[in-house]
Amino acid sequence: MPVEPDADGIIVHMNSLHLTSRVLICLWLACQIPAVDAARVTDLFSARVPAAQDAQRSQSETFDIALEMVLVKMTGHRGIMVDPVVMNRFTAAETYVQQHRMNPDGSTWVLFDQVALRRSLDSVGQPVWGEERPVTLAWMVLDYGSGTRDILSAESDVERERGLFEVAQQDGNGDPERQAAVREILKTTTTERGLPLVLPLVDSEELDIVSIADVWGGFTESLVLASQRYGVDAILVGRVRVSFIETAEVRWILMLGDERFEWEGDIASGPDRVADFFAARFATSGSAMGRMQLRVDGVGTLEDYGRLSRYMSSLDVIEDYSVDRVADRTVILSLLVRGDADRLMRSIALRRVLQPVDSSQDTMFPAEPLVDPFGSVPSNLHYALIVGP
């Protein structure tokens, strides 16, 4: 989420560092913070429904609201319940409820049966976005007018308690209330969409790499350098004048590798559009099953095999798998995948467990067709197990 230093304002300018110096600083910073990997969303199948403001709400109505909130997170589709096929399939929300409780603030927490929900979504051909999702780092500059701007920073109490960071003191006339309001909108939206979003620390070392002018001007070179320490999958840049939070218009940029997307919208539209984008890339349908072959090199011990097995089981895109062959530190797996090879490769890329290998010169394990009960042509993928615990 956006990060905001302890002090109110930020009047900081980029030091005139040579690019090589910036890179060295960035490499040093990368050693100070554990890399953020793809995040597993732990509350994907639960929702908190606020208390009704104007009238008494029945338990059935509460369950209906909670179910729609969960279905939006599961599918990544904001208008999921507009589809008449989906509406007809989920007419009795209470049949999917596993647990529920009333909170002290009057809200209701509801947990649904994930297996039953997945089966129902599969039955109507709706793609499901798995629990493991890309992590996005959001850089936002808030412009208060009169030449005063802040970089929105993360609330870093945990990091300070661990003694890892000294958050930069920023001089200026910032507005903590408006910073908190922006942060709350981002938090609410990312919770509703099941989107892992983090904000930069904006500590003193980071401010040697990136400045307010860099973020406001959309200068991506320094932003990419400063973002390397977080090990995230995507970078979101927002520039907003916050005279009135409710009507604030933000210029957004999403950077994903070599891809760049720009749009304008309100504060919530930043994480909303990012969630839309990733859901389109990662959500998979049970009606689009495919049989694929995966070769994994570097599996030399029982510990390696155990790590690979646990990893395969953790991938939502893999419905089932079996070992086809084992020889000389190499395992050939037969996979039943929800979706195509591109979806599988994108999911694998989210975790630093397997890395792709060029198999064009492979003679020991030439590609062999698999017997595919689904009638599609199998894909043969080649990866290596990355050394790890």
C-alpha positions in Angstrom: 0.0 0.0 0.0 1.0 3.6 -0.2 3.7 4.6 2.2 3.9 7.7 4.3 6.8 8.8 6.5 6.2 9.9 10.1 6.6 13.6 9.4 3.8 15.5 7.7 5.4 16.9 4.6 7.9 15.9 2.0 10.1 18.5 0.4 12.9 16.2 -0.8 14.8 16.3 -4.1 16.8 13.6 -5.8 20.5 13.8 -5.1 22.6 14.1 -8.3 23.8 10.5 -8.1 25.4 8.9 -11.1 23.3 5.9 -12.3 26.0 3.5 -11.2 25.8 4.9 -7.6 22.1 4.4 -7.6 22.4 0.8 -8.7 25.0 0.2 -5.9 22.7 1.7 -3.3 19.7 -0.3 -4.6 21.7 -3.5 -4.4 22.6 -2.7 -0.8 19.0 -2.0 0.0 18.0 -5.3 -1.6 20.1 -7.1 1.0 18.3 -5.3 3.9 14.8 -6.4 3.2 13.6 -10.0 2.5 12.1 -10.1 -1.0 8.3 -10.1 -1.2 7.1 -13.2 -3.0 3.7 -13.8 -4.5 1.2 -13.6 -1.7 -1.4 -16.2 -0.7 -4.6 -14.5 0.1 -5.9 -16.0 3.3 -9.3 -14.4 3.5 -10.5 -15.2 0.0 -13.5 -17.2 1.1 -14.7 -15.0 3.9 -16.2 -11.5 4.0 -17.2 -8.9 6.6 -20.5 -7.3 6.0 -21.0 -3.8 7.7 -24.0 -3.3 9.9 -27.1 -2.0 8.1 -27.4 1.8 8.5 -31.0 2.5 7.8 -33.1 -0.7 8.4 -32.9 -4.1 10.0 -31.3 -6.6 7.7 -32.2 -10.3 7.7 -29.5 -13.0 8.1 -30.4 -14.3 4.6 -29.7 -10.8 3.1 -26.4 -10.6 5.0 -25.4 -13.9 3.6 -26.3 -12.8 0.1 -24.1 -9.7 0.5 -21.2 -11.6 1.9 -21.5 -14.2 -0.9 -21.3 -11.6 -3.6 -18.2 -10.1 -1.9 -16.5 -13.5 -1.9 -17.4 -14.3 -5.5 -15.9 -11.0 -6.6 -12.6 -11.9 -4.8 -12.7 -15.5 -6.1 -13.3 -14.6 -9.8 -11.8 -11.1 -10.0 -15.0 -10.1 -11.8 -16.7 -7.0 -10.2 -20.0 -7.6 -12.0 -20.1 -11.3 -11.3 -23.7 -11.3 -9.9 -25.0 -9.4 -12.9 -24.7 -12.6 -15.0 -28.1 -14.3 -14.9 -26.5 -17.8 -15.1 -24.5 -17.0 -11.9 -27.5 -15.4 -10.2 -29.6 -18.6 -10.8 -26.7 -20.8 -9.6 -26.2 -19.0 -6.3 -29.8 -18.3 -5.2 -29.3 -19.8 -1.7 -26.2 -18.3 -0.1 -26.9 -19.9 3.2 -26.2 -23.4 1.7 -22.5 -22.4 1.2 -22.0 -20.9 4.7 -19.6 -22.7 7.0 -19.3 -20.3 9.9 -20.5 -16.8 10.8 -20.4 -14.5 13.7 -21.4 -11.0 14.8 -18.6 -8.6 15.5 -18.6 -6.0 18.4 -19.1 -3.2 15.8 -22.3 -4.8 14.5 -20.7 -6.2 11.3 -21.1 -9.9 10.4 -18.2 -12.1 9.4 -19.1 -15.0 7.1 -16.9 -17.9 6.0 -18.0 -20.0 2.9 -17.2 -23.5 1.8 -14.5 -23.0 -0.8 -14.8 -26.5 -2.3 -18.6 -26.0 -2.9 -18.1 -22.5 -4.3 -15.4 -23.7 -6.7 -17.6 -26.5 -7.9 -20.5 -24.2 -8.5 -18.4 -21.7 -10.4 -16.9 -24.5 -12.5 -20.4 -25.7 -13.3 -21.4 -22.4 -14.8 -18.1 -21.9 -16.6 -16.8 -19.0 -14.5 -13.0 -18.7 -14.2 -11.6 -18.8 -10.6 -8.6 -16.7 -9.6 -6.4 -18.7 -7.2 -5.3 -17.8 -3.7 -1.7 -17.1 -4.7 -1.6 -13.7 -6.3 0.9 -11.2 -7.7 2.2 -8.5 -5.2 2.0 -4.9 -6.4 4.0 -2.0 -5.0 2.2 1.4 -5.1 4.1 4.6 -5.3 1.7 7.6 -4.8 2.3 11.3 -4.6 -0.3 13.4 -3.0 -0.5 17.1 -4.1 -2.1 19.4 -1.6 -1.8 22.5 -3.6 0.5 25.5 -2.9 3.5 23.4 -4.0 3.3 20.9 -1.2 3.5 17.2 -2.0 4.0 13.9 -0.1 4.9 10.4 -1.1 2.4 8.1 0.6 4.3 5.6 2.7 3.5 2.4 4.5 2.8 2.4 8.2 6.0 0.8 9.3 5.5 0.2 13.0 6.4 -3.5 12.6 9.6 -2.7 10.7 10.7 -0.2 13.3 10.0 -2.6 16.1 12.3 -5.1 14.4 15.0 -2.4 14.2 15.3 -2.7 10.5 14.5 0.8 9.4 14.7 4.4 10.4 11.9 6.1 8.5 12.9 9.4 7.0 11.7 12.6 8.7 10.2 14.7 5.9 9.9 18.5 6.2 6.8 20.2 4.8 3.2 20.9 5.3 1.6 17.5 4.6 -1.9 16.5 5.7 -1.9 13.3 7.9 -5.7 13.1 7.7 -5.9 13.1 4.0 -3.0 10.7 3.8 -4.9 8.4 6.2 -8.1 8.8 4.0 -6.2 7.7 0.9 -4.6 4.8 2.7 -8.1 3.7 3.9 -9.6 3.7 0.4 -6.7 1.7 -0.9 -6.9 -0.8 2.0 -10.7 -1.2 1.6 -10.5 -1.7 -2.2 -7.6 -4.2 -2.0 -9.5 -6.2 0.7 -12.6 -6.3 -1.4 -10.6 -7.5 -4.5 -8.2 -9.9 -2.7 -5.3 -7.9 -4.1 -1.9 -8.0 -2.3 -0.7 -4.3 -2.4 2.2 -2.9 -0.4 3.4 0.7 0.0 7.1 1.8 0.0 8.8 2.7 3.3 10.2 5.9 2.0 13.1 5.7 4.4 16.2 7.9 4.2 18.1 5.4 2.0 15.2 5.1 -0.4 14.9 8.8 -0.8 18.5 8.8 -2.1 17.2 6.8 -5.1 13.7 8.2 -5.8 12.2 11.7 -5.3 8.7 13.2 -5.4 9.6 14.6 -8.8 10.3 11.1 -10.1 7.0 9.8 -9.0 5.0 12.8 -10.1 6.7 12.9 -13.4 6.4 9.2 -14.0 10.2 8.7 -14.4 10.3 5.0 -14.2 14.0 4.4 -14.1 14.5 5.5 -10.5 11.2 3.9 -9.4 12.2 0.5 -10.8 15.6 0.8 -9.0 14.0 1.7 -5.7 11.4 -1.0 -6.0 13.9 -3.8 -6.5 14.3 -4.1 -2.7 10.7 -5.3 -2.3 10.8 -8.1 -4.9 7.3 -7.4 -6.1 5.6 -8.5 -9.3 4.3 -5.1 -10.5 4.7 -1.4 -9.8 1.7 1.0 -9.6 2.3 4.7 -9.8 -0.4 7.3 -8.8 -0.4 11.0 -9.0 -3.3 12.9 -7.4 -4.4 16.3 -6.2 -6.3 15.7 -3.0 -8.2 18.9 -2.4 -11.3 16.7 -2.0 -10.8 13.0 -1.5 -14.2 12.0 -2.8 -13.7 13.7 -6.2 -9.9 13.3 -6.5 -8.7 12.2 -10.0 -5.6 10.1 -10.2 -3.3 9.5 -13.1 -2.3 5.9 -12.8 0.6 3.9 -14.4 0.9 0.1 -14.0 4.3 -1.3 -14.8 4.7 -5.1 -15.3 8.1 -6.0 -16.7 8.3 -4.4 -20.1 4.5 -3.7 -20.2 3.1 -0.3 -19.2 -0.6 0.7 -18.9 -2.0 4.2 -18.1 -5.4 5.4 -17.1 -7.2 8.1 -15.1 -9.8 7.5 -12.4 -10.5 7.9 -8.7 -8.3 6.5 -5.9 -10.1 3.1 -5.8 -9.6 2.7 -9.6 -5.9 2.0 -9.1 -6.2 -1.3 -7.2 -9.5 -2.1 -9.0 -7.9 -1.9 -12.4 -4.8 -3.9 -11.3 -7.1 -6.6 -9.9 -9.0 -6.7 -13.2 -5.8 -7.0 -15.1 -4.4 -9.8 -13.0 -7.7 -11.7 -12.9 -7.8 -11.7 -16.7 -4.3 -13.2 -16.8 -4.5 -15.7 -13.9 -8.1 -16.8 -13.4 -8.7 -20.3 -14.8 -11.9 -22.2 -15.7 -12.6 -25.8 -14.9 -14.2 -26.1 -18.4 -10.8 -25.5 -20.0 -8.7 -28.4 -18.7 -5.5 -29.4 -20.6 -2.9 -32.1 -20.2 0.7 -30.9 -20.2 4.1 -32.3 -19.6 6.6 -30.6 -17.3 10.3 -31.5 -17.1 12.1 -30.3 -13.9 15.9 -30.5 -13.7 17.9 -30.2 -10.5 15.9 -32.7 -8.4 18.8 -34.6 -6.9 17.7 -35.5 -3.3 14.6 -36.5 -1.5 14.4 -33.0 0.0 14.4 -31.6 -3.6 11.6 -34.0 -4.6 9.6 -33.1 -1.5 9.9 -29.4 -2.2 8.9 -29.9 -5.8 5.9 -32.0 -4.8 4.7 -29.5 -2.2 5.1 -26.7 -4.8 3.1 -28.6 -7.4 0.3 -29.2 -4.9 0.2 -25.5 -3.9 -0.4 -24.2 -7.5 -4.1 -23.5 -7.9 -3.8 -23.8 -11.7 -2.8 -27.5 -11.4 -5.8 -29.7 -10.9 -3.8 -33.0 -10.7 -0.3 -34.3 -11.5 1.7 -37.5 -11.6 5.3 -38.5 -12.0 5.9 -39.9 -15.5 9.7 -40.5 -15.4 12.7 -40.0 -13.1 16.3 -40.1 -14.3 19.6 -38.3 -13.4 18.3 -35.4 -11.3 15.4 -34.9 -13.7 11.7 -35.5 -13.1 9.1 -35.6 -15.9 5.6 -34.7 -14.6 2.2 -35.2 -16.3 -0.1 -32.3 -15.3 -3.8 -31.7 -15.6 -4.0 -27.9 -15.8 -6.9 -25.5 -15.5 -6.3 -23.4 -18.7 -3.4 -23.3 -21.1 0.4 -23.3 -20.9 0.5 -19.5 -20.7 -1.6 -19.5 -17.5 0.6 -22.2 -16.0 3.8 -20.3 -16.9 2.5 -17.1 -15.4 1.6 -18.9 -12.2 5.0 -20.5 -12.0 6.7 -17.2 -12.5 5.0 -15.8 -9.3 7.2 -17.9 -7.1 11.0 -18.3 -7.1 10.9 -22.1 -7.1 11.3 -23.0 -10.7 13.1 -21.2 -13.5 12.6 -21.8 -17.2 15.3 -23.7 -19.2 16.0 -23.6 -22.9 15.2 -27.1 -24.0 15.8 -26.6 -27.8 19.0 -28.7 -27.6 17.4 -31.4 -25.4 18.3 -34.9 -26.6 18.0 -37.0 -23.4 14.3 -36.2 -23.0 12.8 -35.3 -26.4 9.2 -34.1 -26.4 6.8 -37.1 -26.5 3.1 -36.8 -27.0 1.0 -37.8 -24.0 -2.3 -39.6 -24.1 -4.7 -36.8 -23.4 -8.3 -37.8 -22.5 -9.4 -34.2 -23.2 -8.3 -34.4 -26.8 -6.0 -31.4 -26.8 -2.4 -31.2 -27.9 -0.1 -31.4 -24.8 2.4 -28.7 -24.0 5.9 -29.6 -23.0 7.6 -27.2 -20.6 11.2 -27.3 -19.3 12.2 -25.8 -15.9 14.9 -26.2 -13.3 14.4 -26.3 -9.5 16.0 -23.3 -7.9 18.3 -24.0 -5.0 16.5 -23.3 -1.8 15.5 -24.5 1.7 
